[in-house]
Amino acid sequence: MDNYSTPINLATLMVNAIQLPLGTNDIVADFAAGEGTLLEVAQLKWPDAKIVASDIDLKITRSLKKIKGNWRICSCDFLNPKSTGNSPLLRRLVGRTKLIIINPPFSCRGGKKVLANIRGASVECSVGMAFFVNSVNFLSIGGELIGILPLGVLTSERDEKAWELLKKYGEITTIKFNGDNVFHKATVHTAVVKFVRKQLKPKKDKTNLILNADTPKKSTALYRLVRGSTQMDCAEKAKGLEGVILIHSTDLRSGKLGNGLIVNNNNTKLVTGPMILINRVGRPNKEKLICLTEAKTFGLSDCVFALLCPSIKGAIQIWNSIKSNWDLLEKQYGGSGAKYLTIRKYLTYLNNIGYQVKAE
């Protein structure tokens, strides 16, 4: 596997993002320790904590043992359950580790998938993500995991199920996005991600529930994603007072909606607010992210996405969430010529910032 040492400034940022009070009996671990940079910085902040280092490379762990006499160190393949299960040190850490700080391998050559699990629930995912998933087994309740992941892992289809599994066991926060010049000899965009382990809520005993046919079921507020279909060169201008305003990407500017072209609505996909508008095609620009709270109906060109919201409050909420996570959305626009955003990438992004969205 690849081995890119974590720069001191990035390691310091990660350690400073942890607000846990760590004392004499608390454990700080790194399961892809490498040269031990992350743990060294952690030890400076929490000198009384117990430090545990693990790595697949036997030469690295032997070297660490020579220079870190007060650390607990072992060599194992963290992605192999038999290997971790055969380690007396790691077996003792399950459910007892207060902080895990990690810079797992970046390698995803050929779209390789590996198997990871939390408490027996297995999922296929990328190598980096597998380190995150497996690490959760070692966290104590309230414990925290902070690590570095390739940026694509945050929105890739390959890791969707892994994110869903993680969200069942805790809360996820993206701390920082890193450029492609952070790691020496590695051109890769990365993100620093933090996970906080939560206590699972006990399942309700359904045997004593009395079902009432007259009681309405609670419905889940669902956002709906619509891609426009009308090509501008095929749009027919409406005559007289008939027609609908067609929204094109050029009508999204400075956080407001322009006048738009009034066209016949015969073959135009119609949407009604409240909704969030964003350009599907063209350079990503936060000023093209528009929140419309009125219940007005518009047509959509094929260069625009509309995110239909269940309420005005819901529209404002998701609008603010997208703005807060704009850096990640901006990186989802691809294409060698004109930039564009796919339905799949937009859906995955929205799911990863906490929203249930259905494409229409």
JOKA-V104981 format. One record per residue. N is the residue number from 1. RES is the residue in three letters. OMEGA is omega as a letter, one per 30 degrees, with the letter a starting at -180 (999 if undefined). Layout:
# JOKA-V104981
N&RES&OMEGA, N&RES&OMEGA
This chain:
# JOKA-V104981
1&MET&a, 2&ASP&a, 3&ASN&l, 4&TYR&a, 5&SER&l, 6&THR&l, 7&PRO&a, 8&ILE&a, 9&ASN&l, 10&LEU&l, 11&ALA&l, 12&THR&l, 13&LEU&a, 14&MET&l, 15&VAL&a, 16&ASN&l, 17&ALA&l, 18&ILE&a, 19&GLN&a, 20&LEU&l, 21&PRO&a, 22&LEU&a, 23&GLY&a, 24&THR&a, 25&ASN&a, 26&ASP&a, 27&ILE&l, 28&VAL&a, 29&ALA&l, 30&ASP&a, 31&PHE&l, 32&ALA&a, 33&ALA&a, 34&GLY&a, 35&GLU&l, 36&GLY&a, 37&THR&a, 38&LEU&a, 39&LEU&l, 40&GLU&l, 41&VAL&l, 42&ALA&a, 43&GLN&l, 44&LEU&a, 45&LYS&a, 46&TRP&a, 47&PRO&a, 48&ASP&a, 49&ALA&l, 50&LYS&a, 51&ILE&l, 52&VAL&a, 53&ALA&l, 54&SER&l, 55&ASP&a, 56&ILE&a, 57&ASP&a, 58&LEU&l, 59&LYS&a, 60&ILE&a, 61&THR&l, 62&ARG&l, 63&SER&l, 64&LEU&a, 65&LYS&a, 66&LYS&a, 67&ILE&a, 68&LYS&a, 69&GLY&a, 70&ASN&l, 71&TRP&l, 72&ARG&a, 73&ILE&l, 74&CYS&l, 75&SER&l, 76&CYS&l, 77&ASP&a, 78&PHE&l, 79&LEU&l, 80&ASN&a, 81&PRO&l, 82&LYS&a, 83&SER&l, 84&THR&l, 85&GLY&l, 86&ASN&a, 87&SER&l, 88&PRO&a, 89&LEU&a, 90&LEU&l, 91&ARG&a, 92&ARG&a, 93&LEU&a, 94&VAL&l, 95&GLY&a, 96&ARG&a, 97&THR&a, 98&LYS&a, 99&LEU&l, 100&ILE&a, 101&ILE&a, 102&ILE&l, 103&ASN&a, 104&PRO&l, 105&PRO&a, 106&PHE&a, 107&SER&l, 108&CYS&a, 109&ARG&l, 110&GLY&l, 111&GLY&a, 112&LYS&l, 113&LYS&l, 114&VAL&a, 115&LEU&l, 116&ALA&a, 117&ASN&l, 118&ILE&l, 119&ARG&l, 120&GLY&l, 121&ALA&a, 122&SER&l, 123&VAL&l, 124&GLU&a, 125&CYS&l, 126&SER&a, 127&VAL&a, 128&GLY&a, 129&MET&l, 130&ALA&l, 131&PHE&l, 132&PHE&a, 133&VAL&a, 134&ASN&a, 135&SER&a, 136&VAL&l, 137&ASN&a, 138&PHE&a, 139&LEU&l, 140&SER&l, 141&ILE&a, 142&GLY&l, 143&GLY&a, 144&GLU&l, 145&LEU&l, 146&ILE&a, 147&GLY&a, 148&ILE&l, 149&LEU&l, 150&PRO&a, 151&LEU&a, 152&GLY&a, 153&VAL&a, 154&LEU&a, 155&THR&a, 156&SER&l, 157&GLU&a, 158&ARG&a, 159&ASP&a, 160&GLU&a, 161&LYS&l, 162&ALA&l, 163&TRP&l, 164&GLU&l, 165&LEU&l, 166&LEU&a, 167&LYS&l, 168&LYS&a, 169&TYR&l, 170&GLY&a, 171&GLU&a, 172&ILE&l, 173&THR&l, 174&THR&a, 175&ILE&a, 176&LYS&l, 177&PHE&a, 178&ASN&l, 179&GLY&a, 180&ASP&a, 181&ASN&a, 182&VAL&a, 183&PHE&a, 184&HIS&l, 185&LYS&l, 186&ALA&l, 187&THR&a, 188&VAL&l, 189&HIS&a, 190&THR&l, 191&ALA&l, 192&VAL&a, 193&VAL&l, 194&LYS&l, 195&PHE&l, 196&VAL&a, 197&ARG&a, 198&LYS&l, 199&GLN&l, 200&LEU&l, 201&LYS&l, 202&PRO&l, 203&LYS&l, 204&LYS&l, 205&ASP&a, 206&LYS&a, 207&THR&a, 208&ASN&a, 209&LEU&l, 210&ILE&a, 211&LEU&l, 212&ASN&a, 213&ALA&a, 214&ASP&a, 215&THR&a, 216&PRO&l, 217&LYS&l, 218&LYS&l, 219&SER&l, 220&THR&l, 221&ALA&a, 222&LEU&l, 223&TYR&a, 224&ARG&a, 225&LEU&a, 226&VAL&l, 227&ARG&l, 228&GLY&a, 229&SER&a, 230&THR&l, 231&GLN&a, 232&MET&a, 233&ASP&l, 234&CYS&a, 235&ALA&l, 236&GLU&l, 237&LYS&a, 238&ALA&l, 239&LYS&l, 240&GLY&a, 241&LEU&a, 242&GLU&l, 243&GLY&a, 244&VAL&l, 245&ILE&l, 246&LEU&a, 247&ILE&l, 248&HIS&a, 249&SER&l, 250&THR&l, 251&ASP&l, 252&LEU&a, 253&ARG&l, 254&SER&l, 255&GLY&a, 256&LYS&l, 257&LEU&l, 258&GLY&a, 259&ASN&a, 260&GLY&a, 261&LEU&l, 262&ILE&a, 263&VAL&l, 264&ASN&a, 265&ASN&a, 266&ASN&a, 267&ASN&a, 268&THR&l, 269&LYS&a, 270&LEU&l, 271&VAL&a, 272&THR&a, 273&GLY&g, 274&PRO&a, 275&MET&l, 276&ILE&l, 277&LEU&l, 278&ILE&l, 279&ASN&l, 280&ARG&a, 281&VAL&l, 282&GLY&a, 283&ARG&l, 284&PRO&a, 285&ASN&a, 286&LYS&a, 287&GLU&l, 288&LYS&l, 289&LEU&a, 290&ILE&l, 291&CYS&l, 292&LEU&a, 293&THR&a, 294&GLU&a, 295&ALA&l, 296&LYS&a, 297&THR&a, 298&PHE&l, 299&GLY&a, 300&LEU&l, 301&SER&a, 302&ASP&l, 303&CYS&a, 304&VAL&l, 305&PHE&l, 306&ALA&l, 307&LEU&a, 308&LEU&a, 309&CYS&a, 310&PRO&a, 311&SER&l, 312&ILE&l, 313&LYS&l, 314&GLY&l, 315&ALA&a, 316&ILE&a, 317&GLN&a, 318&ILE&l, 319&TRP&l, 320&ASN&l, 321&SER&l, 322&ILE&l, 323&LYS&a, 324&SER&a, 325&ASN&a, 326&TRP&a, 327&ASP&a, 328&LEU&l, 329&LEU&a, 330&GLU&a, 331&LYS&l, 332&GLN&l, 333&TYR&a, 334&GLY&l, 335&GLY&l, 336&SER&l, 337&GLY&l, 338&ALA&l, 339&LYS&l, 340&TYR&a, 341&LEU&a, 342&THR&l, 343&ILE&a, 344&ARG&a, 345&LYS&l, 346&TYR&l, 347&LEU&a, 348&THR&l, 349&TYR&a, 350&LEU&l, 351&ASN&a, 352&ASN&l, 353&ILE&l, 354&GLY&a, 355&TYR&l, 356&GLN&a, 357&VAL&l, 358&LYS&l, 359&ALA&l, 360&GLU&999
